[in-house]
Amino acid sequence: MHVMLPLRRSLFACLGLVCFCGLAQAHVAPRPLFTGVGPDDVMRALPRTRDTQAALVSRSALHAPLAKAWALQLRGVAAVLHALDQGQVPHAKPGVGRPCGAAHWTDDSPSACAPLAASRHLLGVVLAGAQDFEKLRFPGVNGAYPAPTTHAALQGASFIGSQGSRVLLVNLGATPIRVDLGHWIGAKPALHQAWLRTPPAPAKAGLERRVSKAARQPIVLPPESISVVG
C-alpha cells in the first residue's frame, strides 16, 4: 500500500494538470454569441447594382497588407449596408479596382486584391435578382432596439426579390456568432462565406471560403467574416 500512494498522487496530479489545461484552452477560445434577428427600419428599393458594388473600392485597400485590406473591405461592406439604409450609395472613382478580378480570390492569392474580389463576389450573390432592401438588427449582439447599427459588431440586411430573401451578414468582431435567421430565409438556404485565415506564419495568411447548398440554422459566422445566406 505504501508503494502505491506516491503513484496515485502522481496520477491524480497528472489528471489535475490535464483538466487545468483543458479549462485554460476552453477559456481562451471564445464561445460563439447567439442572436435572433428582426427588422431595423423600413423596406427600401435598391439602387443600381453596379454602383453598389463599385462603392466597395478604396485606393488605400488596394495597397495594404492582406489582413488590413480585409478589415477595410469588411468595414466597406458595412458602410454599403448603412448607405443603402439611408437610400444613398456613393459613386466610386472611375478605374479604381479595375485590375482586381475573381481570380485573385479563387487562386488563394495573398494580394490585396483578394479581399476586394471576395467582397464583390458576395455582394453580387446577394444582389442577384434583389429589388428591395431591409436593414436587420440583432438583439442578442447589438442590444435592444434601437440598435447601435453604425458601430455594432454584427451588421446585416435582407435583400428581397421575386424568389424570396437573401441575407448578407458582416461579423466585424473577433468572436464567432451563431445567428437564427428565422423566416428571413428558406428552409434549406445556400450559404456563401469568406473570412481571413490567420496561421502563426503571417506569410501563409489567406482568405478562406465556404459554399454550402443546404445550410442549417443557426448559421455560424466566423470572426471577421462576410456571409450570404439564402
Secondary structure, 3 states (H helix, E strand, C coil): CCCHHHHHHHHHHHHHHHHHHHHHHHHHCCCCEEECCEECCCCEECCCHHHHHHCCCCCCHHHCCHHHHHHHHHHHHHHHHHHHHCCCCCCCCCCCCCCCCCHHHHCCCCCCHHHHHHHHHHHHHHHCCEEEEEEEECHHHHCCCCCCCCCCCEEEEEEEECCEEEEEEEECCCCCEEECCHHHCCCCCCEEEEEEECCCCHHHCEEEEEEECCCCCCEEECCCEEEEEC
